[in-house]
Amino acid sequence: MLPAKEVGGDFYDYYLIDSDHLVLTIADVSDKGVPSALFMPMSRTILKLNAETYHSPKEIMKYSNNLLCDESKDRMFVTAWLGIYEISTGTLTCVNAGHEYPIIMRNNGEYEIYKDKHSFVLGGLRDVPFKEYTLKLNIGDELFLYTDGVAEATGENDELFGLDR
């Protein structure tokens, strides 16, 4: 991954937690620069360790959130989307902690912005509940996850592209 302007805290990760469950994560640490870049690997590690312990997205986010609250000395927070994909069924169980909406391209070529109900960001407030939801991905469907850099990209006149563009 290459930063668009300066060092930042965006990251993504994916890994199997058993032979049938793939964890997908995309996240963005608040602000830019060295503090964000340093908070990012800690956030990534905390999420991964909790995913290996708790096999539920809302539990992963709950325990990760509390640890990040303890570690965030500069009031840094993380927006994150985390899903566990059950390979055998195509079921994706997800939590969105203040992150961008996922986009699904269905196998017929139609795009859907999945406007999920966001939970609060990670590292912002201890003991907040996280809302879990499920998506069904069929053979040939594609899932697009991205950070705010996509929607906030600008054209020649410094106009934001937004999701429409």
N, CA and C atoms as an extended XYZ file, in Angstrom:
495
Properties=species:S:1:pos:R:3:atomname:S:1:resname:S:1:resid:I:1 pbc="F F F"
N         0.843       -1.182        0.000 N   MET     1
C         0.000        0.000        0.000 CA  MET     1
C         0.879        1.233        0.000 C   MET     1
N         0.528        2.208       -0.810 N   LEU     2
C         1.265        3.456       -0.878 CA  LEU     2
C         0.356        4.597       -0.456 C   LEU     2
N         0.806        5.457        0.450 N   PRO     3
C        -0.040        6.589        0.846 CA  PRO     3
C        -0.193        7.574       -0.300 C   PRO     3
N        -1.382        8.213       -0.360 N   ALA     4
C        -1.648        9.168       -1.434 CA  ALA     4
C        -0.866       10.459       -1.246 C   ALA     4
N        -0.744       10.936       -0.012 N   LYS     5
C        -0.086       12.222        0.217 CA  LYS     5
C         1.056       12.115        1.226 C   LYS     5
N         0.774       11.511        2.351 N   GLU     6
C         1.775       11.401        3.411 CA  GLU     6
C         1.543       10.106        4.162 C   GLU     6
N         2.354        9.824        5.143 N   VAL     7
C         2.214        8.609        5.937 CA  VAL     7
C         0.861        8.651        6.638 C   VAL     7
N         0.171        7.535        6.633 N   GLY     8
C        -1.146        7.485        7.259 CA  GLY     8
C        -1.370        6.177        7.975 C   GLY     8
N        -2.614        5.951        8.354 N   GLY     9
C        -2.946        4.783        9.150 CA  GLY     9
C        -3.983        3.865        8.537 C   GLY     9
N        -4.176        3.904        7.221 N   ASP    10
C        -5.102        2.979        6.572 CA  ASP    10
C        -4.468        1.594        6.532 C   ASP    10
N        -5.302        0.566        6.706 N   PHE    11
C        -4.781       -0.790        6.539 CA  PHE    11
C        -5.907       -1.753        6.184 C   PHE    11
N        -5.520       -2.880        5.627 N   TYR    12
C        -6.458       -3.970        5.398 CA  TYR    12
C        -5.761       -5.259        5.764 C   TYR    12
N        -6.550       -6.282        6.018 N   ASP    13
C        -5.984       -7.567        6.393 CA  ASP    13
C        -6.998       -8.654        6.048 C   ASP    13
N        -6.523       -9.859        5.835 N   TYR    14
C        -7.379      -11.019        5.641 CA  TYR    14
C        -6.595      -12.260        6.041 C   TYR    14
N        -7.288      -13.206        6.666 N   TYR    15
C        -6.638      -14.421        7.146 CA  TYR    15
C        -7.705      -15.436        7.531 C   TYR    15
N        -7.356      -16.699        7.451 N   LEU    16
C        -8.251      -17.770        7.878 CA  LEU    16
C        -8.141      -17.952        9.389 C   LEU    16
N        -9.287      -18.135       10.050 N   ILE    17
C        -9.251      -18.486       11.476 CA  ILE    17
C        -9.549      -19.976       11.671 C   ILE    17
N       -10.047      -20.624       10.632 N   ASP    18
C       -10.144      -22.076       10.529 CA  ASP    18
C       -10.339      -22.383        9.048 C   ASP    18
N       -10.560      -23.621        8.706 N   SER    19
C       -10.597      -23.987        7.282 CA  SER    19
C       -11.823      -23.456        6.541 C   SER    19
N       -12.825      -22.929        7.254 N   ASP    20
C       -14.059      -22.467        6.611 CA  ASP    20
C       -14.386      -21.000        6.881 C   ASP    20
N       -13.535      -20.286        7.607 N   HIS    21
C       -13.848      -18.904        7.971 CA  HIS    21
C       -12.672      -17.966        7.684 C   HIS    21
N       -12.965      -16.988        6.821 N   LEU    22
C       -11.979      -15.997        6.406 CA  LEU    22
C       -12.358      -14.648        7.006 C   LEU    22
N       -11.437      -14.044        7.739 N   VAL    23
C       -11.659      -12.717        8.313 CA  VAL    23
C       -11.167      -11.671        7.316 C   VAL    23
N       -11.999      -10.663        7.067 N   LEU    24
C       -11.659       -9.536        6.201 CA  LEU    24
C       -11.760       -8.266        7.030 C   LEU    24
N       -10.745       -7.420        6.961 N   THR    25
C       -10.744       -6.176        7.725 CA  THR    25
C       -10.209       -5.048        6.865 C   THR    25
N       -10.844       -3.893        6.976 N   ILE    26
C       -10.296       -2.670        6.408 CA  ILE    26
C       -10.526       -1.590        7.446 C   ILE    26
N        -9.532       -0.722        7.638 N   ALA    27
C        -9.628        0.259        8.705 CA  ALA    27
C        -8.830        1.512        8.372 C   ALA    27
N        -9.123        2.554        9.115 N   ASP    28
C        -8.479        3.850        8.906 CA  ASP    28
C        -8.303        4.520       10.266 C   ASP    28
N        -7.059        4.706       10.659 N   VAL    29
C        -6.758        5.401       11.909 CA  VAL    29
C        -6.968        6.895       11.687 C   VAL    29
N        -7.552        7.549       12.679 N   SER    30
C        -7.828        8.982       12.572 CA  SER    30
C        -6.552        9.777       12.341 C   SER    30
N        -6.704       10.872       11.615 N   ASP    31
C        -5.615       11.811       11.337 CA  ASP    31
C        -4.602       11.191       10.372 C   ASP    31
N        -3.528       11.875       10.170 N   LYS    32
C        -2.457       11.432        9.275 CA  LYS    32
C        -1.117       11.589        9.994 C   LYS    32
N        -0.073       11.186        9.352 N   GLY    33
C         1.261       11.394        9.890 CA  GLY    33
C         1.761       10.249       10.728 C   GLY    33
N         2.864       10.494       11.401 N   VAL    34
C         3.562        9.462       12.165 CA  VAL    34
C         2.709        8.878       13.293 C   VAL    34
N         1.976        9.685       14.097 N   PRO    35
C         1.160        9.065       15.150 CA  PRO    35
C         0.162        8.034       14.602 C   PRO    35
N        -0.500        8.367       13.501 N   SER    36
C        -1.436        7.419       12.885 CA  SER    36
C        -0.718        6.188       12.381 C   SER    36
N         0.428        6.404       11.764 N   ALA    37
C         1.202        5.284       11.224 CA  ALA    37
C         1.677        4.360       12.345 C   ALA    37
N         1.925        4.888       13.529 N   LEU    38
C         2.348        4.063       14.665 CA  LEU    38
C         1.174        3.369       15.338 C   LEU    38
N         0.004        4.010       15.345 N   PHE    39
C        -1.190        3.423       15.956 CA  PHE    39
C        -1.768        2.306       15.086 C   PHE    39
N        -1.497        2.367       13.791 N   MET    40
C        -2.040        1.397       12.847 CA  MET    40
C        -1.594       -0.038       13.124 C   MET    40
N        -0.296       -0.340       13.252 N   PRO    41
C         0.070       -1.747       13.452 CA  PRO    41
C        -0.444       -2.313       14.773 C   PRO    41
N        -0.547       -1.450       15.791 N   MET    42
C        -1.104       -1.917       17.059 CA  MET    42
C        -2.580       -2.266       16.873 C   MET    42
N        -3.314       -1.427       16.145 N   SER    43
C        -4.735       -1.681       15.890 CA  SER    43
C        -4.918       -2.975       15.111 C   SER    43
N        -4.114       -3.147       14.090 N   ARG    44
C        -4.189       -4.345       13.255 CA  ARG    44
C        -3.918       -5.602       14.084 C   ARG    44
N        -2.898       -5.537       14.922 N   THR    45
C        -2.531       -6.688       15.755 CA  THR    45
C        -3.624       -7.011       16.764 C   THR    45
N        -4.177       -5.999       17.408 N   ILE    46
C        -5.247       -6.212       18.387 CA  ILE    46
C        -6.456       -6.863       17.718 C   ILE    46
N        -6.855       -6.364       16.552 N   LEU    47
C        -7.996       -6.959       15.840 CA  LEU    47
C        -7.719       -8.417       15.480 C   LEU    47
N        -6.528       -8.690       14.983 N   LYS    48
C        -6.198      -10.057       14.574 CA  LYS    48
C        -6.155      -11.013       15.765 C   LYS    48
N        -5.539      -10.601       16.854 N   LEU    49
C        -5.478      -11.469       18.038 CA  LEU    49
C        -6.872      -11.746       18.592 C   LEU    49
N        -7.729      -10.726       18.596 N   ASN    50
C        -9.092      -10.939       19.080 CA  ASN    50
C        -9.900      -11.800       18.115 C   ASN    50
N        -9.631      -11.725       16.826 N   ALA    51
C       -10.326      -12.576       15.851 CA  ALA    51
C        -9.956      -14.039       16.049 C   ALA    51
N        -8.733      -14.280       16.467 N   GLU    52
C        -8.312      -15.654       16.712 CA  GLU    52
C        -8.887      -16.203       18.016 C   GLU    52
N        -9.315      -15.308       18.913 N   THR    53
C        -9.885      -15.711       20.200 CA  THR    53
C       -11.406      -15.749       20.168 C   THR    53
N       -12.026      -14.709       19.631 N   TYR    54
C       -13.487      -14.576       19.585 CA  TYR    54
C       -13.927      -14.674       18.131 C   TYR    54
N       -14.710      -15.643       17.789 N   HIS    55
C       -15.081      -15.863       16.391 CA  HIS    55
C       -16.395      -15.195       16.024 C   HIS    55
N       -16.686      -14.068       16.636 N   SER    56
C       -17.879      -13.283       16.342 CA  SER    56
C       -17.432      -11.843       16.095 C   SER    56
N       -17.818      -11.233       14.973 N   PRO    57
C       -17.384       -9.863       14.703 CA  PRO    57
C       -17.710       -8.870       15.813 C   PRO    57
N       -18.891       -8.972       16.420 N   LYS    58
C       -19.222       -8.003       17.475 CA  LYS    58
C       -18.367       -8.216       18.721 C   LYS    58
N       -17.995       -9.447       19.006 N   GLU    59
C       -17.103       -9.709       20.142 CA  GLU    59
C       -15.676       -9.240       19.828 C   GLU    59
N       -15.228       -9.498       18.613 N   ILE    60
C       -13.894       -9.038       18.190 CA  ILE    60
C       -13.803       -7.525       18.350 C   ILE    60
N       -14.821       -6.822       17.860 N   MET    61
C       -14.823       -5.359       17.930 CA  MET    61
C       -14.942       -4.871       19.373 C   MET    61
N       -15.745       -5.527       20.171 N   LYS    62
C       -15.925       -5.134       21.572 CA  LYS    62
C       -14.592       -5.167       22.331 C   LYS    62
N       -13.906       -6.295       22.251 N   TYR    63
C       -12.652       -6.433       23.000 CA  TYR    63
C       -11.532       -5.587       22.391 C   TYR    63
N       -11.523       -5.470       21.074 N   SER    64
C       -10.521       -4.620       20.425 CA  SER    64
C       -10.740       -3.163       20.800 C   SER    64
N       -11.984       -2.740       20.813 N   ASN    65
C       -12.315       -1.364       21.171 CA  ASN    65
C       -11.798       -1.018       22.565 C   ASN    65
N       -12.067       -1.869       23.526 N   ASN    66
C       -11.648       -1.565       24.898 CA  ASN    66
C       -10.124       -1.496       25.016 C   ASN    66
N        -9.419       -2.392       24.328 N   LEU    67
C        -7.955       -2.322       24.360 CA  LEU    67
C        -7.447       -1.056       23.684 C   LEU    67
N        -8.055       -0.682       22.566 N   LEU    68
C        -7.622        0.539       21.875 CA  LEU    68
C        -7.943        1.782       22.694 C   LEU    68
N        -9.038        1.773       23.427 N   CYS    69
C        -9.327        2.895       24.334 CA  CYS    69
C        -8.228        3.030       25.384 C   CYS    69
N        -7.767        1.906       25.905 N   ASP    70
C        -6.699        1.920       26.909 CA  ASP    70
C        -5.383        2.417       26.322 C   ASP    70
N        -5.114        2.105       25.071 N   GLU    71
C        -3.837        2.441       24.448 CA  GLU    71
C        -3.801        3.795       23.757 C   GLU    71
N        -4.951        4.393       23.500 N   SER    72
C        -5.006        5.654       22.757 CA  SER    72
C        -4.743        6.829       23.692 C   SER    72
N        -3.507        7.265       23.705 N   LYS    73
C        -3.111        8.375       24.581 CA  LYS    73
C        -3.401        9.731       23.940 C   LYS    73
N        -3.478        9.773       22.619 N   ASP    74
C        -3.680       11.035       21.909 CA  ASP    74
C        -5.088       11.144       21.333 C   ASP    74
N        -6.048       10.441       21.944 N   ARG    75
C        -7.447       10.451       21.488 CA  ARG    75
C        -7.588        9.990       20.045 C   ARG    75
N        -6.750        9.062       19.659 N   MET    76
C        -6.853        8.507       18.311 CA  MET    76
C        -7.962        7.464       18.315 C   MET    76
N        -8.595        7.313       17.170 N   PHE    77
C        -9.622        6.300       17.022 CA  PHE    77
C        -9.460        5.659       15.652 C   PHE    77
N       -10.196        4.586       15.440 N   VAL    78
C       -10.086        3.822       14.204 CA  VAL    78
C       -11.489        3.560       13.662 C   VAL    78
N       -11.726        3.903       12.386 N   THR    79
C       -12.928        3.409       11.734 CA  THR    79
C       -12.556        2.059       11.153 C   THR    79
N       -13.454        1.101       11.254 N   ALA    80
C       -13.121       -0.242       10.787 CA  ALA    80
C       -14.365       -0.987       10.337 C   ALA    80
N       -14.179       -1.781        9.326 N   TRP    81
C       -15.187       -2.740        8.876 CA  TRP    81
C       -14.537       -4.100        8.993 C   TRP    81
N       -15.231       -5.043        9.646 N   LEU    82
C       -14.699       -6.389        9.821 CA  LEU    82
C       -15.796       -7.386        9.497 C   LEU    82
N       -15.465       -8.368        8.675 N   GLY    83
C       -16.414       -9.422        8.338 CA  GLY    83
C       -15.764      -10.779        8.433 C   GLY    83
N       -16.566      -11.763        8.787 N   ILE    84
C       -16.109      -13.153        8.767 CA  ILE    84
C       -16.933      -13.872        7.706 C   ILE    84
N       -16.236      -14.316        6.683 N   TYR    85
C       -16.861      -14.990        5.549 CA  TYR    85
C       -16.830      -16.497        5.765 C   TYR    85
N       -18.020      -17.097        5.786 N   GLU    86
C       -18.113      -18.550        5.888 CA  GLU    86
C       -18.074      -19.102        4.467 C   GLU    86
N       -16.971      -19.706        4.114 N   ILE    87
C       -16.702      -20.121        2.747 CA  ILE    87
C       -17.736      -21.131        2.240 C   ILE    87
N       -18.140      -22.066        3.084 N   SER    88
C       -19.041      -23.140        2.648 CA  SER    88
C       -20.448      -22.648        2.324 C   SER    88
N       -20.874      -21.529        2.923 N   THR    89
C       -22.252      -21.056        2.723 CA  THR    89
C       -22.345      -19.717        1.982 C   THR    89
N       -21.246      -18.969        1.917 N   GLY    90
C       -21.284      -17.644        1.308 CA  GLY    90
C       -21.836      -16.575        2.241 C   GLY    90
N       -21.998      -16.910        3.511 N   THR    91
C       -22.517      -15.963        4.489 CA  THR    91
C       -21.379      -15.119        5.044 C   THR    91
N       -21.588      -13.812        5.067 N   LEU    92
C       -20.605      -12.862        5.577 CA  LEU    92
C       -21.232      -12.147        6.766 C   LEU    92
N       -20.673      -12.355        7.957 N   THR    93
C       -21.162      -11.717        9.176 CA  THR    93
C       -20.239      -10.549        9.472 C   THR    93
N       -20.817       -9.344        9.633 N   CYS    94
C       -20.027       -8.115        9.619 CA  CYS    94
C       -20.377       -7.168       10.760 C   CYS    94
N       -19.433       -6.257       11.020 N   VAL    95
C       -19.632       -5.097       11.881 CA  VAL    95
C       -18.962       -3.914       11.198 C   VAL    95
N       -19.647       -2.791       11.215 N   ASN    96
C       -19.075       -1.564       10.657 CA  ASN    96
C       -18.946       -0.555       11.796 C   ASN    96
N       -17.717       -0.251       12.178 N   ALA    97
C       -17.435        0.705       13.249 CA  ALA    97
C       -17.064        2.053       12.629 C   ALA    97
N       -18.081        2.750       12.116 N   GLY    98
C       -17.880        4.090       11.582 CA  GLY    98
C       -17.124        4.173       10.277 C   GLY    98
N       -17.048        3.083        9.544 N   HIS    99
C       -16.257        3.046        8.307 CA  HIS    99
C       -17.158        3.284        7.091 C   HIS    99
N       -16.549        3.325        5.919 N   GLU   100
C       -17.284        3.499        4.667 CA  GLU   100
C       -18.193        2.286        4.423 C   GLU   100
N       -19.260        2.503        3.652 N   TYR   101
C       -20.170        1.405        3.307 CA  TYR   101
C       -19.490        0.419        2.356 C   TYR   101
N       -19.724       -0.878        2.553 N   PRO   102
C       -19.219       -1.844        1.580 CA  PRO   102
C       -20.041       -1.761        0.286 C   PRO   102
N       -19.419       -2.121       -0.811 N   ILE   103
C       -20.102       -2.162       -2.104 CA  ILE   103
C       -20.015       -3.599       -2.614 C   ILE   103
N       -21.140       -4.100       -3.105 N   ILE   104
C       -21.185       -5.454       -3.646 CA  ILE   104
C       -21.501       -5.358       -5.134 C   ILE   104
N       -20.708       -6.020       -5.947 N   MET   105
C       -21.061       -6.180       -7.347 CA  MET   105
C       -21.622       -7.587       -7.470 C   MET   105
N       -22.909       -7.666       -7.755 N   ARG   106
C       -23.568       -8.964       -7.886 CA  ARG   106
C       -23.116       -9.647       -9.175 C   ARG   106
N       -23.297      -10.952       -9.236 N   ASN   107
C       -22.818      -11.721      -10.382 CA  ASN   107
C       -23.483      -11.324      -11.698 C   ASN   107
N       -24.556      -10.519      -11.636 N   ASN   108
C       -25.198      -10.019      -12.854 CA  ASN   108
C       -24.629       -8.661      -13.285 C   ASN   108
N       -23.606       -8.169      -12.557 N   GLY   109
C       -22.960       -6.909      -12.905 CA  GLY   109
C       -23.542       -5.686      -12.234 C   GLY   109
N       -24.626       -5.840      -11.464 N   GLU   110
C       -25.224       -4.704      -10.773 CA  GLU   110
C       -24.478       -4.426       -9.464 C   GLU   110
N       -24.307       -3.126       -9.185 N   TYR   111
C       -23.628       -2.705       -7.959 CA  TYR   111
C       -24.646       -2.318       -6.901 C   TYR   111
N       -24.300       -2.620       -5.649 N   GLU   112
C       -25.158       -2.265       -4.518 CA  GLU   112
C       -24.269       -1.671       -3.424 C   GLU   112
N       -24.561       -0.435       -3.036 N   ILE   113
C       -23.903        0.130       -1.853 CA  ILE   113
C       -24.714       -0.354       -0.663 C   ILE   113
N       -24.103       -1.160        0.177 N   TYR   114
C       -24.826       -1.730        1.307 CA  TYR   114
C       -24.767       -0.749        2.477 C   TYR   114
N       -25.852       -0.028        2.684 N   LYS   115
C       -25.897        1.011        3.717 CA  LYS   115
C       -26.228        0.377        5.066 C   LYS   115
N       -25.197       -0.188        5.659 N   ASP   116
C       -25.354       -0.838        6.952 CA  ASP   116
C       -25.501        0.191        8.063 C   ASP   116
N       -25.947       -0.269        9.210 N   LYS   117
C       -26.038        0.607       10.378 CA  LYS   117
C       -24.685        0.603       11.065 C   LYS   117
N       -24.062        1.772       11.086 N   HIS   118
C       -22.735        1.897       11.677 CA  HIS   118
C       -22.795        1.800       13.201 C   HIS   118
N       -21.798        1.141       13.736 N   SER   119
C       -21.539        1.196       15.171 CA  SER   119
C       -20.540        2.326       15.397 C   SER   119
N       -20.255        2.621       16.650 N   PHE   120
C       -19.305        3.671       16.990 CA  PHE   120
C       -17.891        3.223       16.621 C   PHE   120
N       -16.995        4.177       16.416 N   VAL   121
C       -15.603        3.896       16.048 CA  VAL   121
C       -14.878        3.124       17.147 C   VAL   121
N       -13.774        2.493       16.797 N   LEU   122
C       -12.938        1.785       17.771 CA  LEU   122
C       -12.007        2.776       18.464 C   LEU   122
N       -11.866        2.628       19.768 N   GLY   123
C       -10.949        3.464       20.534 CA  GLY   123
C       -11.549        4.784       20.977 C   GLY   123
N       -12.814        5.012       20.711 N   GLY   124
C       -13.445        6.281       21.061 CA  GLY   124
C       -14.121        6.295       22.417 C   GLY   124
N       -14.692        5.174       22.819 N   LEU   125
C       -15.461        5.097       24.062 CA  LEU   125
C       -15.543        3.638       24.486 C   LEU   125
N       -15.214        3.360       25.742 N   ARG   126
C       -15.224        1.982       26.247 CA  ARG   126
C       -16.636        1.412       26.321 C   ARG   126
N       -16.704        0.099       26.170 N   ASP   127
C       -17.920       -0.692       26.403 CA  ASP   127
C       -19.114       -0.317       25.536 C   ASP   127
N       -18.873        0.157       24.337 N   VAL   128
C       -19.996        0.434       23.441 CA  VAL   128
C       -20.430       -0.877       22.767 C   VAL   128
N       -21.714       -1.023       22.489 N   PRO   129
C       -22.169       -2.233       21.791 CA  PRO   129
C       -21.899       -2.109       20.287 C   PRO   129
N       -21.658       -3.224       19.646 N   PHE   130
C       -21.433       -3.257       18.208 CA  PHE   130
C       -22.541       -4.068       17.551 C   PHE   130
N       -23.077       -3.536       16.454 N   LYS   131
C       -24.185       -4.164       15.736 CA  LYS   131
C       -23.632       -5.077       14.643 C   LYS   131
N       -24.085       -6.309       14.676 N   GLU   132
C       -23.652       -7.301       13.705 CA  GLU   132
C       -24.759       -7.477       12.664 C   GLU   132
N       -24.379       -7.727       11.420 N   TYR   133
C       -25.356       -8.018       10.370 CA  TYR   133
C       -24.750       -9.054        9.428 C   TYR   133
N       -25.595       -9.656        8.603 N   THR   134
C       -25.098      -10.662        7.665 CA  THR   134
C       -25.444      -10.283        6.225 C   THR   134
N       -24.566      -10.675        5.339 N   LEU   135
C       -24.747      -10.534        3.892 CA  LEU   135
C       -24.605      -11.911        3.285 C   LEU   135
N       -25.291      -12.127        2.191 N   LYS   136
C       -25.136      -13.377        1.444 CA  LYS   136
C       -24.406      -13.051        0.151 C   LYS   136
N       -23.257      -13.668       -0.050 N   LEU   137
C       -22.502      -13.514       -1.286 CA  LEU   137
C       -22.683      -14.786       -2.103 C   LEU   137
N       -23.140      -14.618       -3.327 N   ASN   138
C       -23.339      -15.750       -4.225 CA  ASN   138
C       -22.104      -15.938       -5.090 C   ASN   138
N       -22.013      -17.077       -5.737 N   ILE   139
C       -20.885      -17.348       -6.635 CA  ILE   139
C       -20.837      -16.244       -7.695 C   ILE   139
N       -19.671      -15.634       -7.848 N   GLY   140
C       -19.490      -14.568       -8.825 CA  GLY   140
C       -19.691      -13.169       -8.279 C   GLY   140
N       -20.253      -13.026       -7.062 N   ASP   141
C       -20.380      -11.709       -6.437 CA  ASP   141
C       -18.998      -11.223       -6.018 C   ASP   141
N       -18.814       -9.911       -6.011 N   GLU   142
C       -17.554       -9.325       -5.575 CA  GLU   142
C       -17.827       -8.265       -4.517 C   GLU   142
N       -16.991       -8.228       -3.496 N   LEU   143
C       -17.112       -7.284       -2.397 CA  LEU   143
C       -16.002       -6.251       -2.514 C   LEU   143
N       -16.380       -4.964       -2.446 N   PHE   144
C       -15.411       -3.877       -2.516 CA  PHE   144
C       -15.383       -3.159       -1.174 C   PHE   144
N       -14.215       -3.100       -0.572 N   LEU   145
C       -14.002       -2.386        0.677 CA  LEU   145
C       -12.949       -1.321        0.418 C   LEU   145
N       -13.087       -0.171        1.019 N   TYR   146
C       -12.219        0.960        0.711 CA  TYR   146
C       -12.196        1.906        1.904 C   TYR   146
N       -11.246        2.828        1.906 N   THR   147
C       -11.196        3.843        2.954 CA  THR   147
C       -11.716        5.162        2.386 C   THR   147
N       -11.778        6.171        3.220 N   ASP   148
C       -12.360        7.456        2.809 CA  ASP   148
C       -11.559        8.148        1.710 C   ASP   148
N       -10.352        7.708        1.452 N   GLY   149
C        -9.561        8.285        0.373 CA  GLY   149
C       -10.222        8.121       -0.987 C   GLY   149
N       -11.043        7.090       -1.154 N   VAL   150
C       -11.739        6.879       -2.432 CA  VAL   150
C       -12.813        7.938       -2.618 C   VAL   150
N       -13.696        8.093       -1.640 N   ALA   151
C       -14.792        9.066       -1.748 CA  ALA   151
C       -14.288       10.506       -1.660 C   ALA   151
N       -13.138       10.715       -1.021 N   GLU   152
C       -12.611       12.068       -0.854 CA  GLU   152
C       -11.585       12.450       -1.920 C   GLU   152
N       -11.395       11.596       -2.913 N   ALA   153
C       -10.512       11.966       -4.023 CA  ALA   153
C       -11.109       13.188       -4.720 C   ALA   153
N       -10.252       14.056       -5.229 N   THR   154
C       -10.740       15.288       -5.854 CA  THR   154
C       -10.305       15.379       -7.306 C   THR   154
N       -11.107       16.125       -8.074 N   GLY   155
C       -10.798       16.384       -9.475 CA  GLY   155
C        -9.989       17.660       -9.608 C   GLY   155
N        -9.923       18.166      -10.816 N   GLU   156
C        -9.120       19.350      -11.118 CA  GLU   156
C        -9.545       20.576      -10.318 C   GLU   156
N       -10.821       20.715      -10.029 N   ASN   157
C       -11.337       21.891       -9.312 CA  ASN   157
C       -11.471       21.640       -7.811 C   ASN   157
N       -10.761       20.647       -7.294 N   ASP   158
C       -10.827       20.250       -5.887 CA  ASP   158
C       -12.237       19.858       -5.442 C   ASP   158
N       -13.061       19.377       -6.367 N   GLU   159
C       -14.376       18.852       -6.025 CA  GLU   159
C       -14.218       17.399       -5.616 C   GLU   159
N       -14.879       17.038       -4.506 N   LEU   160
C       -14.831       15.648       -4.070 CA  LEU   160
C       -15.534       14.760       -5.082 C   LEU   160
N       -14.958       13.619       -5.385 N   PHE   161
C       -15.610       12.675       -6.292 CA  PHE   161
C       -16.862       12.079       -5.649 C   PHE   161
N       -16.784       11.767       -4.348 N   GLY   162
C       -17.909       11.119       -3.684 CA  GLY   162
C       -18.106        9.703       -4.215 C   GLY   162
N       -19.124        9.046       -3.742 N   LEU   163
C       -19.384        7.666       -4.181 CA  LEU   163
C       -19.987        7.620       -5.575 C   LEU   163
N       -20.708        8.651       -5.976 N   ASP   164
C       -21.336        8.643       -7.304 CA  ASP   164
C       -20.306        8.572       -8.421 C   ASP   164
N       -19.169        9.213       -8.229 N   ARG   165
C       -18.152        9.229       -9.281 CA  ARG   165
C       -17.177        8.091       -9.114 C   ARG   165
